[in-house]
Every structure is written in C-alpha cells, then in structure tokens.
Amino acid sequence: MGAICGGFLRDTWDRATDRCFRFFPCLSDPARRSTLCLKVALVTLHLIFPGVLFAFDKDLIDRTREDPWYTAIYLLLFIATLAQYFLTSGTSPGYVLDAQKAVDERDALVRRTSLDSKQPASSKNGSVVITVDQNQSGRNYQRSNLTAWTKLVMDMYPPGSSIRTWTCSYCNVVQPPRAKHCQDCDKCVLQFDHHCVWLGTCIGQGNHCRFWWYILEETTLALWTSILYIVYLKSNISKAWWVDVIMILLLGTLSISLIFLLLLLLFHSYLVVTNQTTYELVRRRRVPYLRAVPHRVYPFSKGLCRNLYLFCCARNSILQIEPMPSAQELEEKSKPYTCLDILSCRCC
C-alpha cells in the first residue's frame, strides 16, 4: 500500500514538475534555476532587514511622519540598489564571440563598399562613408585565409606569437589580450574579472562599471541600515528581550555583510585605478601574457585619470580591446615616480 502511494505521489510530482517546466523553460536548466533561487534569496534578504526595522521601530515611523524626506531618500536608495542589481545581472559582460561577429561583419561591409567603389560612378552611393581602424602594426600576414578578427587580435600580441597559443580550446576562437574562458558561462569574456554567483553572470568589460556602482550602492544601503539598527537598540534595548535578540542577530549578520562589502568596494576601486582585473591580479603568474611583466608594473595602466575615464565613460562598446604594451612601454612604466613626474601629471 505504501509503495502504491509513493508511486502515485512520485508520478503526480513528476507531472507537476513537467508542467511547471513547460510554462517556465528557464527552470528546466539546473544552473539557471540555482541562479534564480539566489536572486530570490537576495531580494528576500533586502526586504527582511528594513521590513523588521519598520515593524518594530515606532520612533522611525514617527520620524517618517515628521520628516518624510529622510525615509523617502532611504527607500529611493533601496529601490536603486535592487534596480542596479538586476541591471548588472542582465547586462552582457562582453563576449568574445559577439566581438568577433561584429568585427567580421564590419570587415565584410567594408569589402562590399570597396567593391562598390570600383563600379562606374552611376552606381556609387556617395552617402556611405565607412572607415575601419584595425590597429595594424605594419605586420604582413601572408596567409590570406585569416579572418578579420584573427588579424586584429594577432596584431595586439608581440611579433612571432602563434595563433594556436591564443585560441580557446572550448570556443575555438582567438582570444584577445585580457580575455578568458568562463567555465560557468561556457563563453570567452573580454577583460574577464570573475564569475559572480550572486549575479549569475560574469563580470567583464561590458558590466564591470555597473558592478562597481552596485557594490557602492549596496555598501551605502547596508551602512545606513546598520545605523538605523544601532539607533533602535540604543533607545529600546530593555523593552522586549525577544525583539532585541532578533535585532541583534540581524545587526550581526548585517555587520558581517557590511565588512565584506567594504573590502570588496576597496578592492575593486584599487583594480579600477590600476586598470587590472581580479583574474589578472590573483593569477598573475599563471596568465601567459603577464609572466614576463615585473610584479609591481601594471601593463595596461594609462594613469589614474585616464583609467577612471576609460572605466566610467568609455565602456559603451565591446570592441575596445587593449593591445599588449611593447617592451619600451613596460620599461617606461617600471620606472619609479619622481617629483617631476608628479608635477607633470605622469601618474595621471
């Protein structure tokens, strides 16, 4: 009898699961299902901390009635943080395959335009002017079967580099400098930083700036919420012990999260001002194009101000691929700063 009931329940569960997967295809993939569960858990935590506070803190409610702007700014920050979270998780980190497709399509368009320009004048379209800057180094590629993307990428490496060395064994695509294959996303990412489990996506060239702003907003929200908890406990510590226990547990969890967020914000701020990625910093000696670079030299850094500009204002295109610096540039960057360099803004 128990086996019959168990089989019936199992069949009922399987039918319900299949029906759910049919209506929500994203739940059929275990990776996407775990990512969705993490996003739901994160949103739930965001609702619990201020929800408990507004449920028990009568002084905060009275302050909201007297000064609504204080609570309104807090709620705006709360909404902006969640919006930035979903915006960052939904933004492409900049996949190499997308960049390759764009470069090859652009090259095909240029080829068609050059062919049309050789036609008689009556068939030309004078309104179309297209230029392609592929950063050619004067290197002569004798193999005519190389694609535009392969030529563009190989020009960014030192002379004599082999295509096979920089070809991804998973995607079978030539990786530009600073790109890496992500095992979780199963794609090569431009300027790969890391794969964020909470966001469910990689952090790369396309969304690193938004990720930094999300960390900043999350840190500010956690700090503000911690202050509200501390103010409540200072004025209501002896009224109801069970409420105090809940508040202290939540404040402890929030404090640990705040410490982690502060360290993460400082770490990524350091990466921004030096134009590095987490992968390059942590695995520096394992990254092939960084092995010959001295330890305290930042090969892709262009100065503090330029790094900030490129990070914040010039990340709109996934085709902003940085070539490897030459030996002369690396030697120049390895020189220590002097007072004259600071006055001439060499560090900027």
C-alpha positions as CSV (number, residue, x, y, z in Angstrom):
1,M,0.0,0.0,0.0
2,G,2.8,2.4,0.9
3,A,4.6,1.6,-2.4
4,I,1.5,2.4,-4.3
5,C,1.0,5.7,-2.5
6,G,4.7,6.5,-3.0
7,G,4.5,5.8,-6.8
8,F,1.3,7.9,-7.1
9,L,2.9,10.8,-5.3
10,R,6.0,10.5,-7.4
11,D,4.0,10.4,-10.7
12,T,2.0,13.4,-9.5
13,W,5.2,15.3,-8.6
14,D,6.8,14.5,-12.0
15,R,3.7,15.7,-13.9
16,A,3.5,18.9,-11.9
17,T,7.3,19.5,-12.5
18,D,6.9,18.9,-16.2
19,R,4.0,21.2,-16.4
20,C,6.0,23.9,-14.5
21,F,9.0,23.5,-16.8
22,R,6.7,23.8,-19.8
23,F,5.3,27.1,-18.6
24,F,8.7,28.3,-17.3
25,P,11.5,26.9,-19.5
26,C,14.2,28.7,-17.5
27,L,13.5,26.4,-14.5
28,S,14.5,23.3,-16.5
29,D,18.1,24.3,-16.5
30,P,19.7,23.5,-13.1
31,A,22.2,26.4,-13.4
32,R,19.6,28.9,-14.3
33,R,17.3,27.5,-11.6
34,S,20.0,27.9,-8.9
35,T,20.7,31.5,-10.1
36,L,17.0,32.3,-9.9
37,C,16.9,30.9,-6.4
38,L,19.9,33.0,-5.3
39,K,18.3,36.2,-6.8
40,V,15.0,35.4,-4.9
41,A,17.0,34.9,-1.7
42,L,18.9,38.2,-2.2
43,V,15.7,40.1,-2.8
44,T,14.1,38.4,0.3
45,L,17.1,39.5,2.5
46,H,16.7,43.0,1.2
47,L,13.1,43.0,2.2
48,I,13.7,41.4,5.6
49,F,16.2,43.9,7.1
50,P,14.2,47.1,6.5
51,G,10.9,45.3,7.0
52,V,11.7,44.2,10.5
53,L,13.1,47.6,11.3
54,F,9.9,49.4,10.2
55,A,7.8,46.8,12.0
56,F,9.3,47.3,15.5
57,D,10.8,50.8,15.4
58,K,8.0,53.1,16.4
59,D,10.4,56.1,16.6
60,L,11.4,55.6,13.0
61,I,7.7,55.7,12.0
62,D,7.2,58.9,14.0
63,R,10.2,60.4,12.4
64,T,8.9,59.4,9.0
65,R,5.7,61.3,9.7
66,E,7.6,64.4,10.9
67,D,10.3,64.3,8.3
68,P,9.2,62.1,5.3
69,W,12.2,63.1,3.2
70,Y,14.6,61.0,5.4
71,T,12.7,57.8,4.8
72,A,12.0,58.7,1.2
73,I,15.7,59.0,0.4
74,Y,16.3,55.7,2.2
75,L,13.6,54.0,0.1
76,L,14.9,55.5,-3.1
77,L,18.4,54.1,-2.3
78,F,16.7,50.7,-1.5
79,I,14.9,50.7,-4.9
80,A,18.0,52.0,-6.8
81,T,20.2,49.2,-5.3
82,L,17.8,46.5,-6.4
83,A,17.4,48.1,-9.8
84,Q,21.2,48.3,-10.2
85,Y,21.4,44.6,-9.2
86,F,19.0,43.4,-11.9
87,L,20.5,45.8,-14.4
88,T,24.0,44.5,-13.8
89,S,22.9,40.8,-13.8
90,G,21.1,41.4,-17.1
91,T,24.0,43.2,-18.9
92,S,26.3,41.3,-21.1
93,P,29.9,41.2,-19.8
94,G,31.2,41.4,-23.4
95,Y,31.6,38.0,-25.0
96,V,34.4,37.4,-27.5
97,L,32.1,35.6,-29.9
98,D,29.9,38.8,-30.1
99,A,33.0,40.9,-30.7
100,Q,34.3,38.5,-33.4
101,K,30.9,38.6,-35.2
102,A,30.8,42.4,-35.1
103,V,34.4,42.7,-36.5
104,D,33.8,40.1,-39.3
105,E,30.5,41.8,-40.3
106,R,32.2,45.2,-40.3
107,D,35.0,43.8,-42.5
108,A,32.5,42.2,-44.9
109,L,30.7,45.5,-45.1
110,V,34.0,47.4,-45.9
111,R,34.8,44.8,-48.5
112,R,31.4,45.3,-50.2
113,T,31.8,49.1,-50.0
114,S,35.3,48.9,-51.6
115,L,33.9,46.7,-54.4
116,D,31.1,49.1,-55.0
117,S,33.6,52.0,-55.2
118,K,35.2,50.3,-58.2
119,Q,31.9,50.3,-60.1
120,P,31.0,53.1,-62.5
121,A,30.1,56.4,-60.9
122,S,26.4,56.0,-61.7
123,S,26.2,53.0,-59.2
124,K,28.1,54.6,-56.3
125,N,26.3,55.7,-53.1
126,G,28.1,58.8,-52.0
127,S,26.3,59.0,-48.7
128,V,28.0,55.9,-47.2
129,V,31.5,56.5,-45.7
130,I,32.8,53.7,-43.6
131,T,36.3,53.5,-42.1
132,V,37.8,50.6,-40.2
133,D,40.7,51.0,-37.8
134,Q,42.1,47.6,-37.0
135,N,45.3,48.9,-35.3
136,Q,47.6,47.4,-38.0
137,S,51.2,47.3,-36.9
138,G,52.7,47.0,-40.3
139,R,52.8,43.2,-39.9
140,N,52.5,41.3,-43.1
141,Y,50.1,38.3,-43.0
142,Q,50.9,36.0,-45.8
143,R,48.0,33.7,-45.1
144,S,45.1,35.1,-46.9
145,N,42.6,32.8,-45.2
146,L,42.9,34.6,-41.9
147,T,39.7,36.3,-40.8
148,A,39.5,40.0,-39.9
149,W,39.1,39.1,-36.3
150,T,42.2,36.9,-36.3
151,K,44.3,39.6,-37.9
152,L,43.0,42.2,-35.5
153,V,43.8,40.1,-32.4
154,M,47.2,38.8,-33.5
155,D,48.3,42.4,-34.1
156,M,47.8,43.0,-30.4
157,Y,50.3,40.4,-29.4
158,P,54.2,40.6,-29.8
159,P,55.6,39.6,-33.2
160,G,56.1,35.9,-33.6
161,S,53.1,34.9,-31.5
162,S,51.3,31.7,-32.5
163,I,47.6,31.7,-33.2
164,R,47.3,28.3,-31.6
165,T,48.6,29.7,-28.3
166,W,45.8,32.3,-28.0
167,T,43.0,30.1,-29.4
168,C,40.4,28.9,-26.8
169,S,40.1,25.1,-26.8
170,Y,36.5,25.4,-25.8
171,C,35.1,28.1,-28.1
172,N,37.7,27.7,-30.9
173,V,38.0,31.5,-31.1
174,V,41.2,33.6,-30.9
175,Q,41.3,35.4,-27.6
176,P,42.4,39.0,-27.4
177,P,44.6,40.1,-24.5
178,R,42.8,40.0,-21.1
179,A,40.1,37.7,-22.4
180,K,39.4,34.3,-20.6
181,H,37.0,31.4,-21.0
182,C,34.5,31.2,-18.2
183,Q,33.6,27.6,-17.2
184,D,30.3,28.6,-15.7
185,C,29.0,30.6,-18.7
186,D,30.9,28.4,-21.2
187,K,31.9,31.5,-23.1
188,C,35.1,33.6,-23.5
189,V,34.7,37.1,-21.9
190,L,36.5,40.3,-22.8
191,Q,38.6,41.6,-19.9
192,F,37.3,38.8,-17.7
193,D,37.2,39.8,-14.0
194,H,35.4,36.9,-12.2
195,H,32.1,35.0,-12.3
196,C,29.7,36.4,-9.8
197,V,27.5,33.7,-8.3
198,W,25.0,36.2,-6.8
199,L,24.5,38.0,-10.1
200,G,24.5,34.8,-12.1
201,T,26.8,36.2,-14.8
202,C,30.4,37.1,-15.5
203,I,31.9,40.4,-14.7
204,G,33.8,41.7,-17.7
205,Q,34.4,44.7,-19.9
206,G,30.7,45.3,-20.5
207,N,29.4,45.3,-17.0
208,H,32.3,46.0,-14.6
209,C,31.4,49.6,-14.2
210,R,27.8,48.8,-13.3
211,F,29.1,46.1,-10.9
212,W,31.2,48.8,-9.1
213,W,28.2,51.1,-8.8
214,Y,26.1,48.2,-7.5
215,I,28.7,47.5,-4.8
216,L,28.8,51.2,-3.8
217,E,25.0,51.4,-3.5
218,E,24.8,48.1,-1.6
219,T,27.5,49.2,0.8
220,T,25.8,52.6,1.4
221,L,22.4,50.8,2.0
222,A,24.0,48.3,4.4
223,L,25.8,51.1,6.3
224,W,22.6,53.2,6.6
225,T,20.5,50.2,7.7
226,S,23.1,49.3,10.3
227,I,23.0,52.8,11.7
228,L,19.2,52.5,12.0
229,Y,19.5,49.2,13.8
230,I,22.1,50.7,16.3
231,V,19.9,53.7,16.9
232,Y,16.9,51.4,17.7
233,L,18.9,49.2,20.1
234,K,20.3,52.2,22.0
235,S,16.8,53.5,22.7
236,N,14.8,50.3,23.0
237,I,17.3,47.8,24.4
238,S,15.3,46.8,27.5
239,K,11.6,46.9,26.3
240,A,11.2,43.4,24.8
241,W,14.0,40.9,25.0
242,W,12.9,38.7,22.2
243,V,12.7,41.7,19.9
244,D,16.2,42.7,21.0
245,V,17.5,39.2,20.2
246,I,16.1,39.4,16.7
247,M,17.5,42.8,16.2
248,I,21.0,41.9,17.5
249,L,21.1,38.8,15.2
250,L,20.1,40.8,12.2
251,L,22.6,43.5,13.1
252,G,25.4,40.9,13.4
253,T,24.6,39.5,10.0
254,L,24.4,43.0,8.5
255,S,27.7,43.9,10.1
256,I,29.5,40.9,8.6
257,S,27.9,41.7,5.2
258,L,29.0,45.4,5.5
259,I,32.6,44.4,6.2
260,F,32.6,42.2,3.2
261,L,31.1,44.8,1.0
262,L,33.5,47.5,2.2
263,L,36.5,45.2,1.4
264,L,35.0,44.3,-1.9
265,L,34.5,48.0,-2.8
266,L,38.0,49.0,-1.8
267,F,39.4,46.0,-3.8
268,H,37.6,46.8,-7.0
269,S,38.4,50.5,-6.6
270,Y,42.1,49.6,-6.5
271,L,41.6,47.5,-9.6
272,V,39.9,50.4,-11.4
273,V,42.6,53.0,-10.7
274,T,45.3,50.5,-11.8
275,N,43.4,49.1,-14.8
276,Q,43.6,45.5,-13.6
277,T,41.1,42.6,-13.2
278,T,40.6,40.2,-10.4
279,Y,41.8,37.3,-12.6
280,E,45.0,39.2,-13.6
281,L,45.8,40.1,-10.0
282,V,45.1,36.7,-8.4
283,R,46.5,34.6,-11.2
284,R,49.2,36.9,-12.4
285,R,52.0,34.3,-12.7
286,R,49.6,31.9,-14.5
287,V,48.4,34.4,-17.1
288,P,50.6,33.8,-20.2
289,Y,50.8,37.4,-21.3
290,L,51.7,38.7,-17.8
291,R,54.5,36.2,-16.9
292,A,57.3,38.4,-18.3
293,V,55.9,41.6,-16.7
294,P,57.5,42.7,-13.4
295,H,55.4,42.2,-10.3
296,R,54.7,45.9,-9.4
297,V,54.2,47.0,-13.0
298,Y,50.6,47.5,-14.3
299,P,51.0,46.9,-18.0
300,F,47.5,48.2,-19.0
301,S,47.5,51.2,-16.7
302,K,47.4,54.6,-18.5
303,G,47.5,56.8,-15.4
304,L,44.9,57.4,-12.7
305,C,42.7,59.9,-14.6
306,R,42.8,58.0,-17.9
307,N,42.0,54.8,-16.1
308,L,39.0,56.3,-14.4
309,Y,37.8,57.9,-17.7
310,L,38.1,54.6,-19.6
311,F,36.3,52.7,-16.9
312,C,33.4,55.1,-16.4
313,C,32.9,56.9,-19.7
314,A,34.4,54.7,-22.5
315,R,32.9,51.3,-21.9
316,N,30.0,51.6,-24.3
317,S,31.5,49.4,-27.0
318,I,32.5,45.8,-26.5
319,L,35.2,46.3,-29.2
320,Q,37.5,48.3,-27.0
321,I,40.3,45.8,-26.9
322,E,43.6,46.8,-25.4
323,P,46.8,45.6,-27.2
324,M,49.8,44.3,-25.2
325,P,52.2,47.1,-24.4
326,S,55.6,47.0,-26.0
327,A,58.8,46.3,-24.2
328,Q,59.7,50.0,-24.3
329,E,56.3,50.9,-22.7
330,L,56.8,48.3,-20.0
331,E,60.3,49.7,-19.2
332,E,58.8,53.2,-19.0
333,K,56.1,52.0,-16.6
334,S,58.6,50.2,-14.4
335,K,60.4,53.4,-13.6
336,P,59.5,54.9,-10.1
337,Y,57.8,58.2,-10.0
338,T,59.8,61.3,-9.2
339,C,58.7,64.8,-8.1
340,L,59.0,66.0,-11.6
341,D,56.7,63.2,-12.9
342,I,54.1,64.1,-10.3
343,L,54.3,67.8,-11.3
344,S,54.0,66.8,-15.0
345,C,51.0,64.6,-14.2
346,R,52.7,61.4,-15.4
347,C,50.8,59.4,-12.7
348,C,47.6,60.8,-14.2
